[in-house]
């Protein structure tokens, strides 16, 4: 059965998704600034192995609805979308896999609804312990006023930068050099990006054009609103402080991914051993960066298939 694209109404949204295969349901949740298209190298492989694979455009992205209100993008809303999508698909359970922001959604799907989500895999972003204070407050107290999360907060500011030249934005995000999560004062997030003449081997010109065409149409507001709920999510998740995820879990990341680098990233990587009660693998792919499922699809696919087969 070839991949098909369709839309279902769920949780008050029209959720667009790519679907292929039959068998146990596997949901693939993308991150920022990505799309269901980011899973193009996983969907046919998992489907061929006997799974019903569904990769949605997440809330605010692509052909899925993008509510106007900033507070419509909380972690409760994002998890609620996946819960409702399972029902709309006529299923009762799912295995959830997420990358980047989608990993955060996947971890919280498993945390909030263990009755629905049988297992969870997170790519690039670890399952993190809830901090002692709102994350943005912590950044400000540490003097990190130019951290990119804070740059993303004022509505319209980052949108204006990213939408000025969408193709350059996609190139800079995926393979630009010189990017730092701590920005230079007065500079935009992508302003100093150095972009090679040709994309890396894992990303073609046609694939860049596909991303750019869609983000030209939708803009970046929806995805940026996820960041504008960071402190709100901290408040909402108070009942789950120090909660562990009991289901089988897998983590995959690249050794060159800044998310798991440095003292904080390394500590979060280690902390998963305590927070994930049934952690079945922690795969760090040597030499790989952040866009792991696109960059090193063969290794990611092999790890996912081994994990799924063992459930």
C-alpha positions as CSV (number, residue, x, y, z in Angstrom):
1,X,0.0,0.0,0.0
2,X,1.6,3.3,-1.1
3,X,1.7,6.3,1.1
4,X,-1.4,8.5,1.0
5,X,-2.0,12.0,2.3
6,X,-5.4,12.9,3.8
7,X,-7.0,15.1,6.6
8,X,-9.1,14.2,9.6
9,X,-10.9,16.4,12.1
10,X,-9.6,15.9,15.6
11,X,-9.3,18.0,18.7
12,X,-10.9,20.9,17.0
13,X,-8.4,20.9,14.2
14,X,-8.1,19.6,10.6
15,X,-5.0,17.4,11.0
16,X,-3.2,16.6,7.7
17,X,-1.0,13.5,7.6
18,X,0.9,11.0,5.5
19,X,-0.1,7.4,6.0
20,X,1.3,4.1,4.8
21,X,1.0,0.4,5.8
22,X,-1.1,-1.8,8.0
23,X,-0.5,-3.1,11.5
24,X,0.2,-1.6,14.9
25,X,-0.1,2.2,14.7
26,X,3.2,4.3,14.8
27,X,2.8,8.0,15.1
28,X,5.8,10.2,13.9
29,X,5.9,13.7,15.4
30,X,8.2,16.2,13.7
31,X,9.9,19.2,15.2
32,X,10.8,22.8,14.2
33,X,11.1,24.0,11.5
34,X,9.9,20.7,9.9
35,X,6.9,18.9,8.5
36,X,5.5,15.4,8.1
37,X,7.9,15.4,5.1
38,X,10.8,15.1,7.6
39,X,9.9,11.4,8.0
40,X,9.9,10.6,4.3
41,X,12.8,8.1,4.8
42,X,11.2,6.3,7.8
43,X,7.6,6.0,6.6
44,X,8.1,3.4,3.8
45,X,10.6,1.4,5.8
46,X,8.4,1.1,8.9
47,X,5.3,0.4,6.8
48,X,7.2,-2.4,4.9
49,X,8.0,-4.0,8.3
50,X,4.3,-4.4,9.2
51,X,3.2,-1.1,10.8
52,X,0.5,1.4,10.1
53,X,2.6,4.6,10.0
54,X,1.0,8.0,10.4
55,X,3.1,11.2,10.2
56,X,1.0,14.4,10.8
57,X,1.8,18.0,10.0
58,X,1.8,19.0,13.7
59,X,-0.5,21.8,15.0
60,X,0.5,25.1,13.2
61,X,2.4,23.4,10.4
62,X,1.8,22.6,6.8
63,X,-1.8,21.7,5.9
64,X,-2.9,21.3,9.6
65,X,-4.9,24.0,11.2
66,X,-2.9,26.9,12.9
67,X,-5.0,28.5,15.6
68,X,-4.5,32.2,16.1
69,X,-4.2,32.2,19.9
70,X,-0.7,31.7,21.3
71,X,-2.0,29.8,24.3
72,X,-3.6,27.2,21.9
73,X,-0.1,25.7,21.5
74,X,0.5,24.3,25.0
75,X,1.8,20.8,25.6
76,X,-1.7,19.8,26.6
77,X,-3.0,20.9,23.2
78,X,-0.1,19.2,21.3
79,X,-0.6,15.9,23.2
80,X,-4.3,16.3,22.9
81,X,-4.0,16.4,19.1
82,X,-2.2,13.0,19.1
83,X,-4.7,11.5,21.5
84,X,-7.6,12.7,19.3
85,X,-5.8,11.5,16.1
86,X,-5.6,8.0,17.4
87,X,-9.4,8.0,17.9
88,X,-10.1,9.6,14.5
89,X,-8.0,6.9,12.9
90,X,-10.1,4.2,14.6
91,X,-7.3,3.0,16.7
92,X,-7.1,2.3,20.5
93,X,-3.3,2.5,21.0
94,X,-0.1,3.8,19.3
95,X,3.6,3.8,19.6
96,X,4.8,7.4,19.4
97,X,8.1,8.6,17.9
98,X,9.2,12.3,17.9
99,X,12.1,14.4,16.8
100,X,13.1,17.8,18.3
101,X,10.0,19.5,19.6
102,X,8.1,16.4,18.4
103,X,10.3,14.4,20.9
104,X,9.0,16.6,23.7
105,X,5.4,15.9,22.5
106,X,6.2,12.2,22.3
107,X,7.6,12.0,25.9
108,X,4.6,13.8,27.2
109,X,2.2,11.6,25.3
110,X,3.8,8.6,27.1
111,X,3.8,10.5,30.4
112,X,0.2,11.8,30.3
113,X,-1.6,8.8,28.7
114,X,0.2,5.5,29.3
115,X,-3.1,3.8,28.5
116,X,-2.9,4.9,24.9
117,X,0.8,5.1,24.2
118,X,2.4,1.7,24.5
119,X,6.0,2.8,23.8
120,X,8.0,6.0,23.0
121,X,11.1,6.9,21.1
122,X,12.6,10.4,21.2
123,X,15.2,11.7,18.7
124,X,17.6,14.5,19.5
125,X,15.8,16.0,22.6
126,X,16.0,13.9,25.8
127,X,13.2,13.5,28.3
128,X,13.9,16.2,30.8
129,X,13.2,16.6,34.4
130,X,10.9,19.6,35.2
131,X,13.1,22.4,36.5
132,X,12.7,24.4,39.7
133,X,11.4,27.5,38.0
134,X,10.0,28.6,34.7
135,X,12.6,28.0,32.0
136,X,12.6,31.6,30.6
137,X,13.0,33.0,34.1
138,X,16.0,30.8,34.7
139,X,17.6,32.0,31.5
140,X,17.1,35.6,32.4
141,X,18.5,35.1,35.9
142,X,21.6,33.6,34.4
143,X,22.0,36.6,32.1
144,X,21.2,34.7,29.0
145,X,19.0,37.4,27.5
146,X,20.2,36.5,24.0
147,X,19.3,32.8,24.1
148,X,17.2,32.0,21.1
149,X,14.1,30.9,23.1
150,X,13.8,34.5,24.4
151,X,14.3,35.9,20.8
152,X,11.4,33.8,19.7
153,X,9.0,35.2,22.4
154,X,7.8,38.6,20.9
155,X,5.1,37.8,18.3
156,X,6.3,38.8,14.8
157,X,10.0,39.3,15.5
158,X,11.3,35.9,14.5
159,X,8.6,35.6,11.8
160,X,9.8,38.7,10.1
161,X,13.4,37.4,10.0
162,X,12.5,33.9,8.8
163,X,9.9,34.9,6.2
164,X,12.2,37.5,4.6
165,X,13.9,34.8,2.5
166,X,12.3,31.4,3.3
167,X,14.6,29.4,1.2
168,X,17.7,30.9,2.9
169,X,16.0,30.2,6.3
170,X,15.6,26.5,5.5
171,X,19.2,26.3,4.2
172,X,20.5,28.1,7.3
173,X,18.4,26.0,9.7
174,X,19.4,22.6,8.2
175,X,23.0,23.1,7.3
176,X,24.2,26.7,8.0
177,X,27.5,27.0,9.9
178,X,28.1,29.7,12.6
179,X,24.7,29.3,14.2
180,X,24.7,29.7,18.0
181,X,21.8,29.2,20.4
182,X,23.2,32.2,22.3
183,X,22.8,35.0,19.8
184,X,24.9,38.1,19.4
185,X,23.1,41.2,20.8
186,X,21.1,43.0,18.1
187,X,21.5,40.1,15.7
188,X,18.9,37.8,14.2
189,X,18.9,34.1,14.8
190,X,20.1,33.2,11.3
191,X,21.9,36.5,10.4
192,X,25.4,35.1,10.8
193,X,24.7,31.7,9.2
194,X,27.3,30.7,6.6
195,X,25.7,28.6,3.9
196,X,27.7,26.3,1.7
197,X,27.3,26.5,-2.0
198,X,25.8,23.0,-2.1
199,X,23.6,21.2,0.5
200,X,24.9,18.1,2.3
201,X,24.5,14.7,0.8
202,X,21.4,13.9,2.9
203,X,19.4,16.9,1.6
204,X,18.7,17.6,-2.1
205,X,17.8,20.9,-3.8
206,X,14.4,19.5,-4.5
207,X,13.8,18.7,-0.8
208,X,14.9,22.2,0.2
209,X,12.5,23.6,-2.3
210,X,9.6,21.4,-0.9
211,X,10.2,22.8,2.6
212,X,10.5,26.4,1.3
213,X,7.3,26.2,-0.8
214,X,5.2,25.1,2.2
215,X,6.7,27.6,4.7
216,X,6.2,30.4,2.2
217,X,2.5,29.6,2.2
218,X,2.1,29.0,6.0
219,X,4.7,31.3,7.5
220,X,6.5,30.4,10.8
221,X,4.0,31.7,13.3
222,X,2.5,28.3,14.3
223,X,5.7,26.6,15.1
224,X,7.1,29.6,16.9
225,X,4.0,29.6,19.1
226,X,5.2,26.3,20.6
227,X,8.2,28.3,22.0
228,X,5.9,30.9,23.4
229,X,4.3,28.3,25.7
230,X,7.5,27.2,27.3
231,X,6.8,28.8,30.7
232,X,3.2,28.0,30.5
233,X,4.1,24.3,29.9
234,X,6.2,24.4,33.1
235,X,3.2,25.6,35.0
236,X,0.8,23.0,33.5
237,X,3.1,20.1,34.2
238,X,3.5,20.7,37.9
239,X,1.5,17.5,38.8
240,X,4.1,15.4,36.9
241,X,7.2,16.8,38.7
242,X,9.9,14.0,38.8
243,X,7.5,11.6,37.2
244,X,9.0,8.6,35.4
245,X,7.9,7.1,32.1
246,X,7.2,3.4,32.6
247,X,6.7,2.3,29.0
248,X,9.5,0.9,26.8
249,X,11.6,3.9,25.6
250,X,14.4,4.6,23.1
251,X,16.6,7.6,22.6
252,X,18.6,8.5,19.5
253,X,20.8,11.5,18.8
254,X,23.8,12.6,16.9
255,X,27.2,13.1,18.7
256,X,27.5,16.6,17.2
257,X,24.0,17.7,18.2
258,X,24.2,20.8,20.4
259,X,21.1,19.8,22.3
260,X,23.1,17.0,24.1
261,X,26.4,18.8,24.3
262,X,28.0,20.7,27.1
263,X,27.4,20.1,30.9
264,X,23.6,20.6,30.7
265,X,23.0,18.4,27.7
266,X,25.3,15.7,29.1
267,X,23.5,15.8,32.5
268,X,20.1,15.5,30.8
269,X,21.3,12.6,28.8
270,X,22.5,10.8,31.9
271,X,19.3,11.7,33.8
272,X,17.2,9.7,31.4
273,X,18.5,6.6,33.0
274,X,16.6,7.5,36.1
275,X,13.5,9.1,34.4
276,X,12.8,6.3,31.9
277,X,12.0,3.1,33.8
278,X,12.3,0.9,30.8
279,X,15.0,2.6,28.6
280,X,15.9,0.0,26.1
281,X,18.5,2.0,24.2
282,X,20.4,5.2,24.1
283,X,22.0,5.4,20.6
284,X,24.4,8.3,19.9
285,X,25.3,8.2,16.3
286,X,28.9,9.3,15.8
287,X,29.4,12.4,13.6
288,X,25.7,13.1,13.1
289,X,24.1,16.4,13.9
290,X,20.6,17.5,14.9
291,X,18.5,16.5,11.9
292,X,19.2,12.8,12.7
293,X,16.3,11.0,10.9
294,X,17.1,12.8,7.7
295,X,20.9,12.9,8.0
296,X,21.4,9.3,9.1
297,X,18.2,7.5,8.1
298,X,19.6,4.0,7.7
299,X,20.9,3.9,11.3
300,X,17.8,5.6,12.7
301,X,15.6,3.1,10.8
302,X,17.5,0.1,12.0
303,X,17.3,1.3,15.6
304,X,13.6,2.0,15.3
305,X,12.9,-1.4,13.7
306,X,14.8,-3.2,16.4
307,X,13.0,-1.3,19.2
308,X,9.6,-2.0,17.6
309,X,10.3,-5.6,17.1
310,X,11.2,-6.0,20.8
311,X,7.9,-4.6,22.1
